[in-house]
Amino acid sequence: MFRTSKKFKLRALLSLTMLAVFNFCLNISIIQAHSTSQQSQNLEIYQDIGGNFTLLSSNNQYVSLEDFQGKVVLMFFGFTACPDTCPLTLSKLKQVMARLDQKKPVQQLFITVDPKRDNPEQLKSFLSTFNLNIIGLTGTEEEILHVAELYGSAYMKNPTINSETSYLMIHTGYVYLIDQQGQVRAIYPQDTEEIRIIEDIRQLLANI
C-alpha cells in the first residue's frame, strides 16, 4: 500500500493553503471590479489584466489573441481531465452560445493549464463534446504560465496525488470576456448566471 510521508503531506497542505489564499484575494479584487461594472450600463475596461499571446491551437496551428480582433472572445483556463469545474463551465458557455445570434462574431477559447497531457488532438476531442467552434490552446509550461500571469489566473498540480499520469490540476475557474479590441471587459466567477454573460456579450456586439 502506498503511504505518503509526513513531509510530503505538510508540503501538500502548505501548497493548497497558499493557492486558497491567492484565490481568495483574487476573488475579492475581481468581485469588487465586476460589481462596479454591473452597476453601470457600460462594461469597464480592466486596465491591468490581459494582453496578447500566441499558443498552439487544437487545429495544430499557432494563433494569437490579436487574430480574433473584431470578435468578442470568451476565454477560460482549464484542462481536459478536469472532473467538475471545466465540464460545468463549458456546459454553461454552450448554453450561452445557443442563446446568441449564431451569425454574430463570438469566439470561445479554452487554454489548458495541463500542457503536458493536453496536446492539440486531446483538446480537440475533449472540446468537440461542448462546441465544435471552440478553440483549444496549449503550449510549453512557460508559455502557459506567461498567459496565466497576464490574466491573473492561478493553477498548480494537486500535490496530494503522487502520480505522473493520473494527477489533477487545481486552478481558478474564471471566464474572461474580451472585446473586439482584445481588452478584458468582464471576469465571471463560476456562479455567474448565464443571462449576465449573454447581456454583456450583446452589449459589446451592439457597438459594432
Secondary structure, DSSP 8 states (H G I E B T S, - for coil): -----HHHHHHHHHHHHHHHHHHHHHHHHHHHHHHHHHHSSS----TTS----EEEETTSSEEEGGGGTTSEEEEEEE-TT-SSHHHHHHHHHHHHHHTS-TTS-EEEEEEES-TTT--HHHHHHHHTTT-TT-EEEE--HHHHHHHHHHTT--EEE-TTS--SSS--EEE---EEEE-TTS-EEEEE-TT--HHHHHHHHHHHHTT-
